[in-house]
Amino acid sequence: MEVHVSTPLHVCERRDPKGLYARARAGLLQQFTGIDDPYEAPEAPDLELDTSGLTIDIAASQLLDVVFPGAVSNVLSRGAACRP
């Protein structure tokens, strides 16, 4: 199974707690994927999650629903929730 967590570059840069993207843009890190090294998205992933528009709970639910079909919706319907 192939899962593609497709987050746009500008969102990755905004979320970067270590400042790696800024360092790569300044030329301090070489061969940084998406900056000076090409990024190749998978051609046909089984699941694509654009995390720029999903909460952690929704992304986890979608992933688990693919891995364990029906199990997540059964658990969530009984009042359980994913924890952040």
N, C-alpha and C positions, 0 to 999 in steps of 0.2 A: 504494500500500500504506500502510495506517495501522497504526502500532505504538503501543500505549498502555503506557507504563511506569507502572504503577499502584502507587505506594508510598503507604501511609497517611500522613496528615499528621504523626502523632506520630513516625513513623520519619524523615520528612524533617527535622523539628525536631531530633531526636537526632543526625542526621548532618550538620547544618549547621555547617561549619567557620568561617564568617564571622559567625555570630550574627545573620543577617538575620531569622530567624523571631522571635527574642527581641526584636529592635528593632521589628519590626512589631507584636508583641503589646503592647509598651510604648507604642505610638502614635508612634514615631519614623519609621516608614516607612508611607506611605499607599498604598492600592490594591495591597496585597500579596496575591497569589493564594492563596486558602485561608484567609486570616486575616480581612481586611476586604473582600476582593473575591471574588466567587463563583468557584468552580472547576466547570467543566462537563466531566465525563468524556465521551469519545467514545461514541456510541451502539452502534456495531458495528465495533470495530477488527478488523483481520485477525489481530492477535496482541496478547495482553495479557500483560505480564510484571509480576508482583507481586514486586518486588525485595526485599521484606522477608523473603521466604522462599527466595530463590534466591542461589546464589553467582554471582560474575561469570562464571565459566566456563559454568555451566548457562544463564544468561540469554543469553550470547553464542552458545552452541550452538543454543538454541531460535530465536534471531533468524536466525542464518545458515541454519538448516534450513528456515525459511520462505522466505528470499530465494534460497537455492541448495539446493533439495530434494535430499537424498541426498549432497551433497558433504561436509557436516560429518561425518556418520557414517562415511563412507569414510575421511576423514583421521584421525579419532579412532581408528578401528579399527586404523590402522597405527602408533599410538603417539604421535601428535602431540597437543599440548594447547594450549589457549588460555593466554596469559600474563596475569597480573594487571595 
